[in-house]
């Protein structure tokens, strides 16, 4: 009797140890568009540490946009039922009956067991429908991770590459969001999940295209400008697999981000050059009278002029691209700002007028001086 009680006690301890543990699904989104899903283990003003399925990740606070702490949820009650190969047809019919009766746990357990069998016991013709039905079971039980895993398995069974990508996108959406609340109505069924995930994936690609536009550089060179626009629009075009026609409907948003990038850079350049021009004009005469200082001054002027010209070229490229790409809307709301910036950049080609005796007169263009002319070099000047 004592031996029997000890055995029962040991089984009880094992059951408690292996019982499902409540988990919380947290999400950390970064400025580069990456998303980490897991459990936040540490959060400080300097960093966030999140434990994911692929290991612990430490993210600097400056690189984080949002930290979303999900609700605590119980793991799904679905557990694969052990099914003998010869009992597969009977188990499949039982799973269908459980589905019809809304017994999601029983149906899901049977379907998990069937999908664990090899193709000889459970034929390929039944595996696709079984995986789809299993996804619905997980969704009905609000187990997003279980549903995500099942959609990934369903993708492996798809014959068309486009279907495979759409199913994988559904798995990605469920895993990233961490709940079945994808789409305007949530995801209660297999079809609901796909519909919601397609919009989610298309929006994700739109965000990536706009990020590419916002981070594009060297837009003062037309070849690179057009290459950047193509890269952004190609990324957006990927969304048409998930929501046909999406890229055409959102093309303006992506090109607008590119236009905003140019004007932001031009505004920053105008502010920078206006401040730097003060120094350049202040030491203009010293540069004329000292060859050594003239070389230093020339380097500063060269950088200044290149920066000013790049901003001007970027705005002109925007105007040319808007006409070439039949996208006049890029300039509709920016004409006044473009005109104002070009006027400011034009003014910055000339020295600041310095008052007083020996000051710089108006309309003296900023140009490098010729080094090697016979100016005295005994006197030195500092650009500090």
Rosetta blueprint (number, residue, H / E / L):
1 X L
2 X H
3 X H
4 X H
5 X H
6 X H
7 X H
8 X H
9 X H
10 X H
11 X H
12 X H
13 X H
14 X H
15 X H
16 X H
17 X H
18 X H
19 X L
20 X L
21 X L
22 X L
23 X E
24 X E
25 X E
26 X E
27 X E
28 X E
29 X E
30 X E
31 X L
32 X L
33 X L
34 X L
35 X E
36 X E
37 X E
38 X E
39 X E
40 X E
41 X E
42 X E
43 X E
44 X L
45 X L
46 X L
47 X E
48 X E
49 X E
50 X E
51 X E
52 X E
53 X L
54 X L
55 X E
56 X E
57 X E
58 X E
59 X E
60 X E
61 X H
62 X H
63 X H
64 X E
65 X E
66 X E
67 X E
68 X E
69 X E
70 X E
71 X E
72 X E
73 X E
74 X L
75 X L
76 X L
77 X L
78 X L
79 X L
80 X L
81 X L
82 X L
83 X L
84 X L
85 X H
86 X H
87 X H
88 X H
89 X H
90 X H
91 X H
92 X H
93 X H
94 X H
95 X H
96 X H
97 X H
98 X H
99 X H
100 X H
101 X L
102 X L
103 X L
104 X H
105 X H
106 X H
107 X H
108 X H
109 X H
110 X H
111 X H
112 X H
113 X H
114 X H
115 X H
116 X L
117 X L
118 X L
119 X L
120 X L
121 X L
122 X L
123 X L
124 X H
125 X H
126 X H
127 X H
128 X H
129 X H
130 X H
131 X H
132 X H
133 X H
134 X H
135 X H
136 X H
137 X H
138 X H
139 X H
140 X H
141 X L
142 X L
143 X L
144 X H
145 X H
146 X H
147 X H
148 X H
149 X H
150 X H
151 X H
152 X H
153 X H
154 X H
155 X H
156 X H
157 X L
158 X L
159 X L
160 X L
161 X H
162 X H
163 X H
164 X H
165 X H
166 X H
167 X H
168 X H
169 X H
170 X H
171 X H
172 X H
173 X H
174 X H
175 X H
176 X H
177 X H
178 X L
179 X L
180 X L
181 X L
182 X L
183 X L
184 X L
185 X L
186 X L
187 X L
188 X L
189 X L
190 X H
191 X H
192 X H
193 X H
194 X H
195 X H
196 X H
197 X H
198 X H
199 X H
200 X H
201 X H
202 X H
203 X H
204 X H
205 X H
206 X H
207 X H
208 X H
209 X H
210 X H
211 X H
212 X H
213 X H
214 X H
215 X H
216 X L
217 X L
218 X L
219 X L
220 X L
221 X L
222 X H
223 X H
224 X H
225 X H
226 X H
227 X H
228 X H
229 X H
230 X H
231 X H
232 X H
233 X H
234 X H
235 X H
236 X H
237 X H
238 X H
239 X H
240 X H
241 X H
242 X L
243 X L
244 X L
245 X L
246 X H
247 X H
248 X H
249 X H
250 X H
251 X H
252 X H
253 X H
254 X H
255 X H
256 X H
257 X H
258 X H
259 X H
260 X H
261 X H
262 X H
263 X H
264 X H
265 X H
266 X H
267 X H
268 X H
269 X H
270 X H
271 X H
272 X H
273 X H
274 X H
275 X H
276 X H
277 X H
278 X H
279 X H
280 X H
281 X H
282 X H
283 X L
284 X H
285 X H
286 X H
287 X H
288 X H
289 X H
290 X L
291 X H
292 X H
293 X H
294 X H
295 X H
296 X H
297 X H
298 X H
299 X H
300 X H
301 X H
302 X H
303 X H
304 X H
305 X H
306 X H
307 X H
308 X H
309 X H
310 X H
311 X H
312 X H
313 X H
314 X H
315 X H
316 X H
317 X H
318 X H
319 X H
320 X H
321 X H
322 X H
323 X H
324 X H
325 X L
326 X L
327 X L
328 X L
329 X H
330 X H
331 X H
332 X H
333 X L
334 X L
335 X H
336 X H
337 X H
338 X H
339 X H
340 X H
341 X H
342 X H
343 X H
344 X H
345 X H
346 X H
347 X H
348 X L
349 X L
350 X E
351 X L
352 X L
353 X L
354 X L
355 X L
356 X L
357 X L
358 X L
359 X L
360 X L
361 X L
362 X L
363 X L
364 X L
365 X E
366 X L
367 X L
368 X L
369 X L
370 X L
371 X L
372 X L
373 X L
374 X L
375 X L
376 X L
377 X L
378 X L
379 X L
380 X L
381 X L
382 X L
383 X L
384 X L
